Amino acid sequence: MINSPDATAPNIQPVIIEQLLCFDNEVDEINDCKEQEINGCGVWVNGFASGGYEVSRIIVYFRGIISYPMKKILLIALGAVCSVHTSAQENLAMIADSIRAEGMLLYQHIQICKTGIELIEADTTGRVSLRASDYLSYRNGQEFTLIMPHRGSSQNPVVTSFRFDASGRPQTAHMEVGRHMTAQETAIWELWNLVTDMLKTDPGFKKVRDTYFSVVPIVEGNTRKVYVMSVPVRSNVFVLGNDYLLEFDQNNTLVNRTEFHTNPLMVPHGRKSSGHIHGKSNSPYISATDICTLMLYPKAFDQPSLRVVSPTHVSEWDMASNTLYIEPRMN
């Protein structure tokens, strides 16, 4: 019988099992209770969250002499709840790993572009200066390539490119000047142009004052998607929000559009913050764009971690270790 405790139950101290995965020791406490003259038994599971049974604790209480069959049923019930809890926790860990990987990939794309700009600014040969009109990056195995289409070469574009190893360090860059795009690079370039035009004509994209849109296409295998992020023009702030994920089919037809945040935040560097909120219409977890922004500005927050709170979950990003934890929110 699974019920919640009622007011008529005798004043018996319940057994509270906080660590569901390690409740074997608490089973002995159940055995100790079996000879008590009380009337009945039951289990109360407290704490559920949407998307699955997220158990915060189990309270076991007894009202009667527990027979061996009843004890067996009780232990089976506890085992079943523990199994559900373990599965739900594993699912959240998988979600956290997926969001973290996507956020770090987005960060790598943008960081490669920033490194390329620094290399161009440091160029003293004159071969590259003032030629590049845009900056696009893509991943090829463990390497990243940055391409910069030359101005006035929209048809069959000519590019300058930098190829980096997995570290992305400028010392590893191999430069080529004046070559034509590969088929993969052409696909990325076409998607970038498509989204850039959308941002100019679609009223659903609203630019925040003192920011510009950064367009980051990712074309890998059958995946065609574009992240759109707001970047500040001032160096003493950064932006959380006004960011999107656009997903396309193989014909570059838009099939899904996700707006990660309802309202953007302009955050001054050095500010202390407990985090920000995702509403019901937003993702219940931290977004890949949040993680990317926090990695791009690691010293902007003078604190070790930042939380994103939604109606159902709490996500916490550790700034030092670049790790993500997601837990159900208990009301």
C-alpha positions in Angstrom: 0.0 0.0 0.0 1.5 3.4 -1.0 0.0 6.4 0.7 1.0 9.5 2.4 1.2 9.6 6.2 -2.0 10.8 7.9 -2.8 12.6 11.1 -4.1 9.4 12.7 -0.8 7.6 12.6 0.9 6.9 15.9 3.8 9.0 16.9 6.4 6.8 15.3 9.7 8.3 14.0 9.8 7.6 10.2 12.9 6.1 8.5 14.1 8.7 6.0 16.2 7.5 3.2 18.1 10.4 1.5 20.6 8.4 -0.5 18.5 6.2 -2.7 21.4 4.4 -4.3 22.8 3.3 -1.0 19.8 2.3 1.1 21.0 -1.2 2.0 22.1 0.0 5.4 18.7 1.4 6.1 17.0 -1.9 5.4 18.3 -3.0 8.8 16.2 -0.2 10.4 13.2 -1.7 8.7 14.0 -5.1 10.2 14.3 -3.4 13.6 10.8 -2.0 13.3 9.1 -5.3 12.4 8.2 -6.3 16.0 6.7 -3.0 17.0 2.9 -3.1 17.9 1.7 -0.6 15.4 -1.1 -0.8 12.8 -0.1 -0.8 9.2 2.8 0.2 6.9 3.3 2.3 3.9 5.7 4.3 1.8 5.5 8.0 1.0 7.5 9.3 -2.0 8.0 13.0 -1.8 9.2 15.2 -4.7 8.4 14.8 -8.4 9.4 16.8 -11.4 8.0 16.9 -14.9 9.7 14.6 -17.4 10.0 11.7 -14.9 9.9 10.7 -11.3 12.7 12.7 -9.6 12.7 11.6 -6.0 14.0 13.8 -3.3 13.5 11.4 -0.4 11.5 8.4 0.7 9.8 8.2 4.0 9.0 4.7 5.3 6.5 4.5 8.1 4.9 1.6 9.9 1.5 1.1 11.5 1.4 -2.5 12.6 3.4 -5.7 12.8 5.1 -6.2 9.4 4.9 -9.8 8.2 7.6 -11.3 6.1 5.5 -11.1 2.9 4.7 -7.4 3.6 8.4 -6.7 4.3 9.3 -8.3 1.0 6.7 -6.2 -0.9 8.0 -3.1 0.8 11.6 -3.7 -0.2 10.5 -4.4 -3.8 8.6 -1.1 -3.8 11.7 0.7 -2.5 13.9 -1.0 -5.2 11.5 0.0 -7.9 11.5 3.7 -6.8 15.3 3.6 -6.6 15.5 2.2 -10.1 13.3 5.0 -11.5 15.4 7.6 -9.6 18.6 6.2 -11.0 17.3 6.2 -14.5 16.1 9.8 -14.2 19.4 10.9 -12.9 21.3 9.2 -15.7 19.0 10.9 -18.2 19.8 14.3 -16.7 23.5 13.5 -16.8 23.2 12.6 -20.5 21.3 15.9 -21.2 24.0 17.8 -19.3 26.8 16.2 -21.3 25.0 16.9 -24.6 24.4 20.6 -23.8 28.0 21.0 -22.5 29.4 19.5 -25.7 27.3 21.7 -27.9 28.2 24.8 -25.9 31.9 24.0 -26.1 31.7 23.4 -29.9 30.0 26.7 -30.4 32.7 28.4 -28.2 35.4 26.7 -30.4 33.8 28.0 -33.6 33.7 31.6 -32.3 37.1 31.4 -30.6 38.7 30.2 -33.9 37.2 33.3 -35.7 38.6 35.6 -33.0 42.0 34.0 -33.3 41.9 34.4 -37.1 41.1 38.1 -36.7 44.1 38.5 -34.4 46.3 36.8 -37.0 45.1 39.1 -39.7 45.7 42.1 -37.5 49.2 40.9 -36.8 49.9 40.3 -40.5 52.7 42.5 -41.9 53.0 41.0 -45.4 50.0 42.9 -46.8 48.7 39.6 -48.3 45.7 39.4 -46.1 44.9 42.9 -44.8 41.5 44.3 -45.9 40.7 41.3 -48.0 38.5 39.4 -45.7 34.8 40.4 -45.5 33.5 37.7 -43.2 34.7 34.9 -40.9 33.4 31.3 -41.0 34.7 28.2 -39.3 34.1 24.5 -39.5 35.4 21.3 -37.9 37.1 18.6 -39.9 37.9 15.7 -37.6 40.0 17.1 -34.8 41.0 20.2 -36.8 39.3 23.5 -37.3 39.4 25.6 -40.4 38.7 29.3 -40.6 37.7 30.7 -44.0 37.5 34.4 -44.9 35.8 35.1 -48.3 37.5 38.0 -50.0 35.6 41.2 -50.7 33.9 41.4 -54.1 34.1 37.6 -54.7 30.5 36.6 -54.1 30.5 34.4 -57.2 32.9 31.4 -56.9 34.4 33.1 -53.8 38.1 33.3 -53.2 39.2 32.9 -49.6 42.0 33.2 -47.2 42.0 30.3 -44.8 43.7 29.2 -41.6 43.8 25.5 -40.5 44.3 24.8 -36.8 44.9 21.7 -34.8 42.5 20.6 -32.0 44.0 23.2 -29.6 43.1 26.1 -31.8 46.3 27.9 -30.8 47.5 30.5 -33.3 51.0 28.9 -33.3 49.4 25.9 -35.1 47.8 27.9 -37.9 48.6 27.0 -41.5 47.6 29.8 -43.8 46.5 29.7 -47.5 45.7 32.9 -49.5 43.6 33.2 -52.6 42.2 29.7 -53.0 38.7 28.7 -54.0 36.1 27.2 -51.6 35.6 23.5 -51.3 32.1 22.0 -51.6 31.7 21.9 -47.8 32.9 25.5 -47.5 30.4 26.6 -50.2 27.5 24.9 -48.3 28.5 26.7 -45.1 28.9 30.0 -47.0 25.4 29.7 -48.6 23.8 28.9 -45.2 25.5 31.9 -43.7 24.3 34.2 -46.4 20.7 32.8 -46.1 20.5 33.5 -42.4 22.2 36.9 -42.7 19.5 37.9 -45.1 16.8 36.5 -42.8 18.1 38.7 -39.9 17.7 41.8 -42.1 14.1 41.0 -43.3 12.4 38.8 -40.7 10.8 41.0 -38.0 11.0 38.1 -35.5 14.7 38.9 -35.0 15.0 42.1 -33.0 18.5 43.5 -32.6 19.3 44.8 -29.1 20.8 48.3 -28.8 24.6 48.4 -28.8 24.8 44.8 -30.2 25.2 43.1 -33.5 24.3 39.5 -34.5 27.0 36.8 -34.8 26.0 34.1 -37.3 27.6 30.7 -36.6 26.7 28.0 -39.2 27.5 24.3 -38.3 27.3 21.9 -41.2 28.4 18.3 -40.2 27.1 15.2 -42.0 23.4 15.6 -42.3 23.2 18.3 -39.7 22.6 21.9 -40.9 22.1 24.4 -38.2 22.9 28.0 -37.4 23.3 29.7 -34.1 22.6 33.4 -33.9 24.0 35.2 -30.9 24.0 38.9 -29.8 27.5 40.4 -29.4 28.0 43.8 -27.6 29.9 46.6 -29.3 31.1 47.8 -25.9 34.0 45.9 -24.3 32.8 46.3 -20.6 29.6 44.2 -21.0 28.4 41.0 -22.5 25.0 39.7 -23.5 23.0 36.7 -22.3 19.9 36.3 -24.5 18.5 37.4 -27.8 19.9 34.2 -29.2 18.5 31.6 -31.5 19.0 28.1 -33.1 17.9 27.7 -36.7 17.7 24.1 -38.1 17.6 23.4 -41.8 17.0 20.4 -44.1 19.4 19.4 -46.9 17.7 22.0 -49.2 18.3 24.8 -46.7 14.7 25.0 -45.8 14.1 26.2 -42.3 12.5 23.3 -40.3 12.8 24.5 -36.7 13.5 27.8 -34.9 14.4 27.9 -31.2 14.5 31.2 -29.2 16.5 30.4 -26.1 15.6 33.5 -24.0 12.6 35.8 -23.9 14.4 38.8 -22.6 18.1 39.7 -23.2 20.4 40.7 -20.3 23.3 43.2 -20.7 25.7 42.2 -18.0 28.5 44.5 -16.9 31.9 42.7 -16.3 32.6 42.0 -12.7 29.0 41.7 -11.6 28.1 39.1 -9.1 24.9 37.2 -9.9 23.1 34.1 -8.7 22.0 33.4 -12.2 19.1 34.0 -14.5 15.7 32.5 -15.2 14.3 30.5 -18.1 10.5 30.9 -18.3 8.0 28.2 -19.3 8.3 29.1 -23.0 12.1 28.6 -22.9 14.3 25.6 -22.5 14.1 24.0 -19.0 18.0 23.8 -19.0 20.9 26.1 -19.6 21.4 26.7 -23.3 24.5 26.0 -25.4 24.7 29.8 -26.1 24.8 30.5 -22.3 27.7 28.1 -21.9 29.5 29.6 -25.0 29.1 33.2 -23.6 30.4 32.2 -20.2 33.4 30.6 -21.7 34.1 33.6 -24.0 34.1 35.9 -20.9 35.5 33.7 -18.1 36.5 36.6 -15.9 33.3 38.6 -16.4 31.7 37.1 -13.3 33.6 37.3 -10.1 32.3 34.0 -8.8 32.9 30.2 -9.3 29.6 29.2 -10.9 26.4 30.5 -12.3 22.9 29.0 -12.2 20.0 29.0 -14.6 16.6 28.3 -13.0 13.5 27.1 -14.8 10.2 26.0 -13.4 11.3 22.4 -13.4 15.1 22.3 -13.3 18.3 24.0 -12.0 21.4 24.1 -14.1 24.7 25.1 -12.7 27.8 25.9 -14.8 31.2 25.6 -13.0 33.4 28.4 -14.5 36.7 26.8 -13.4 36.2 23.2 -14.5 33.7 23.9 -17.4 31.4 21.3 -16.0 27.6 21.3 -16.0 25.2 19.9 -13.4 21.4 19.7 -13.9 19.1 18.8 -11.0 15.3 18.8 -10.8 13.9 21.8 -9.0 12.0 20.8 -5.9 9.1 23.2 -5.0 
